[in-house]
Amino acid sequence: MEGSAENAQAALRIMRKWQWLQYDPDGRPVRPSLGLNLVVSRLAMAGQKRPHSAVLTLLCKGELLATGDYRWRKYEWGNLFYLEGTNADLDQAQWQKLADAIADEQRQFSDNEWPSPHVNLEKLELEKCDVYNWEFGDNRFSTALCPPDTISFDPSYFEESFSAWDIEVMLHDIDGLDSVTEEPSNLKSGRPAAYDWLEATNAIWAKLYGNELIPTVQADIEKALILHLRKGDAEPGQSTVRPFARAIWEKFQEH
């Protein structure tokens, strides 16, 4: 994996000193996120060595979480699969594939080999794809996978393409943010809550159990919450509903 564990832990110690915890208009703690490029740049300014490598290591280990827009395609055993998401959780496995692609390239260079930067994904109709593209400065990355020295008739043959952009990252654990679903203890005195989050959460669970709502990504739950809480032209913002949608989504995936 690109970057050492020690380097990654040093970066994590720096990030834990940052102000992460914030509150929504109702006084509830929310899990804030920062742009990938901002996180890398702040670490660099703090003197962190190879900050992009450290961030990637932490994302692979799950000590940093990430959200963003993504597009995924795969060909395997004669089948084509396709999935995309908006403002969705980016799976740890995709970060590991990026790290593996970087490590494989470095290994080939160290062995005096000249790795090919591109691969053709014929079944997916994608030509000259970058094996990987780690553009942390633009909040995006991509990978293109195909086992070498195989043909499409081999049992082990597959093609896979993944790209993510508008990436934001956050700490996995933040002191003071035990659960976004608990009632807040620090609401401003005399100020009623703008939304009934308990009722809204229960309403979404009712839709899930009744198969009225079949989400494929967290953003589907965010949209459902916004629609449920809309009153005329007034509605909560996506960043306001996100912590509640995340809690529902994580529980929903366990079933």
N, C-alpha and C positions, 0 to 999 in steps of 0.2 A: 504494500500500500504506500502511496506517495506520502512522504512525511513520516517522521518518527513519532512513536507514542509520547516520548518526552516533550517533543516540540508541540504536539497537540495539547497536552495537559498544561503546558505553559500558556498557550493561547486561551484555554478554558479559564485559567485563573485570572487572566486579564479581563475576559468578558464577564466574569462573575462580579467584577467591581463596577460594571456599568449599571445605569438605572434602567431596569427592564420593567418593573411592575408599574402598571398604569390602571386607571379606573374609567369605566364608562360613565355616561351621564347619570346613571342611577346609583353610582357609588360602588358598583361591583368590580372586583379585580378582573382584569382581562390579560390575556397572554399576548403581549405586543411582539411585533416582529420588525426586523430591520432588513433593508435590501442587502443582498449578498455582497455587492460591490462596496457598500458602506462598511460592512463588518470587516471585510478584508483590508480596506484602507485604514480603518481605525486601528486594527491590529498592527499594521505596518508602521503607522505613526507612533505607536506605543513601543516600537523596537522589536516586534515579533519577527523572527526569522521565517521566511517562506510562509507567510500567513495563509495564502491560498491552499497550500498543502496541508497545513494544520486544520483548516476549516473542513477540507474534504475528509480528512481522517475522522474528525468528530462527527461528521454527517454519516459516515459509514458505520460508526460505532453507536449511533443513536443518541449521542450526548448533545447534538444539535438536531433540531427538527427543521424541515423546510416545506414551504408551500409554493405553488406556482401554477402556471398553465402548462399542460403537457399534451403530447401526441405520441401514441405507442402503436406499433404495428408488428405483427409476427406471422411468419409462414412456418408451418410444421406439419409433417405427415399429410400433405395435400390440402391442409386447411389454412385459411387466412383469418387472422384475428385483428381487431382494431378497437382502440379505446382512446378517449381523450377526456381531459378535465380542465376546469377553470377554477383557479384559486383553490386547488386541491392539495392534499398532503402528497408529498413526493416520497415514494417508497425507498426505504433503506437499500434495498437490493439494487436499485438503479444507480445509486451513488457508488455502490461496491463495483458494479460493472464499469463505471467510469474509472475508478481507481485501478481496477485490474488492467484496463486497456492502457493506462499511463504506465503502470509497472511493467507490462509486457513490452512496450516500446523501449523503455529504459533498459530492460534486460537484453533486448536485441542489439541496442547500441553498444552495451558493454561487451557483447560477444562479437563485436566488429561486423555485425550484420546491418543491413539497411532496410528497415521496416517500411512497408508500403503504407502511406498515409490514407489510402482510399480503399474502398471495397465496393463491389457491385452486388446489389441485392436484386437479382433478376426477377424472382417471384413476386417481390413487392414493387417491381418496376421502378427501382431507384438506382441510378447509376452514379458512380464516382462519389459515394458518400464518404465523408470523413469517418475514419475508424472511431475517432472521438474528437470533440470540440469543447474545450473547457474555457469558456469565455466568461470568467467570473466578473470581469469588469463591466460586462453588459448584462449580468444577471441571467446567464443562460448556459446550457451545456447540451451535448448530444452524444449518442453512441450508435454505432452500427456494427452488428455482430453477425458473423457467419463462420462456421468452423473451417479452418484452412484444409486444403488438400482433400476436400470432399466434393461429391457431386449430388445433385438434387435427388438422386435415387437412393442414396445411402440412408440407412435408418437413423443415423445421428445428425442428418442434415437439417438445418433450420436457418432462417433469416430473421433478424430482429432489429428494429429501428426505434429509438426513443429520443425525444427532444423535449426540453423544458425551458421555459423562459419566464420573465417577470418573477424571478425567484426571491423569496424572502426567507430569512432564517430566524430561529429563536432558540433559547435555551430549553432543554428538556425539563429541567427542574428549576423553578424560581422560588426563592424564599418568600413566603407570604401568599403564594398562589396555590393553595392546597386543592381547591375544587371550585371551578367556576359555576357550579350548580348550587352551592350553598348560599343561604341568605347572607347578604353583606352585613357586617357589623359596624360599618363606618359611613352609613348614609348621612347626608347632611341633615341636620336637625330641622324638623318641621317640613321637609321637602318630600312629598309623596313620590313613589316610583312612577316613572313615565309609562312603564309597561308591566303587565302581570306575567312575569317570566315563568312562574310555576304553571299557570294556566296554559300558556303558549306551548311550553314543553310537553305537558300532558296531551294537548291537542295534536301535536306532531306525532307523539307515540301512538295515539289512537289511529291516525292515518296510516302509520307504518304497520300496525297490527291488522288493520282492515284492508291492507294492500291498496289503499288509495294513493299512497306515496311509495314509490319504489326507487330509492336513490341509488345512483351508481357512483357518485362522488359527493363529498361534503357540501359542495356548492349547491346541490339540489335541496339539501335541508336548509341551507341559508336562505334560499329563495322562498321556500315554503314558510319559514318563520316570518320573513318580511311580508309576505302576502297575508298571513294570518293576522299580523299586528297592524296592518295598514288601516288607517282611519281617514277616509277622504284622500286629501293630498299628502297627509302626514304619514311617514313610515320610518322605522329605524334604519340606520345605515348598515351596510354589510359588515363593517368592522364591529358594530355594536352586537349584532346577532352571532358573529363568528364563534365566540367562546362557547355559547350555548349550543350552537350547531355542532361544534367539535365534540362536545361531551356526548351529545346524542349519537353522532356518527361513530365514535369509538365504541360505545356500548352496542350499537346496532351491528357492527362488524363482528362482535363476539358471538352473535346468535347464528 
